[in-house]
Amino acid sequence: MSTHRIECTVNGEAHSLEVPSRRLLSDFLRDDVHLTGTKRGCETGICGACSVLLDGEVVKSCLMLAVQVDGRAITTIEGLAQGEELHPLQKNFMQCGGLQCGYCTPGFIMASCDLLKNNPSPSCDEVRHGLSGNLCRCTGYTQIVESVLHAAKEMNPHGN
């Protein structure tokens, strides 16, 4: 099996690793970089549990090869908190009940980061549409939407 050396930044930390040509980004993050917050779900890009930010844009890591991130920056759920202080989305998912079993939560939070970057003051419908690429089997999505809306208000208190 052929391998390639890739150099990328994950959560602000530089990594230079030799990876098999066919290694998925999700497997690279979990197995090579040892960040297990990114979940393996459907492995077909439907559920969104594997969502991460690549150069600030949400991607489904089960649909990308690790070699595609050479020279790029990845942010995973582990990279959102600032030390012991949780990111507003992480905090509000906990406070508003946006997580149930928690399996899909990292993907929802990463997709929400991208949503709020592009739309800092979304409506309920905009949140639902923005997260339509992520699936949860435990909730009716109400608490997830509320979590994002509360985080949006905390992150952008003046609604600008």
Number of C-alpha atoms within 10 A of each C-alpha: 5 8 13 14 14 17 17 21 18 20 15 11 11 13 15 12 16 14 18 16 15 14 17 20 23 25 21 20 22 16 12 15 12 10 18 15 20 28 24 21 17 12 17 12 19 16 21 32 31 33 32 32 22 18 14 14 17 20 21 25 27 27 16 16 19 24 22 13 17 17 15 14 18 22 21 22 22 15 17 18 14 9 8 6 10 14 18 21 26 22 16 23 24 17 14 17 14 26 23 16 11 15 19 25 28 23 32 31 28 28 27 25 25 19 22 20 13 11 16 19 22 18 13 14 10 14 20 17 11 17 23 14 17 21 18 20 11 12 14 10 16 13 19 27 23 19 25 30 22 20 25 25 15 14 16 13 12 8 11 7
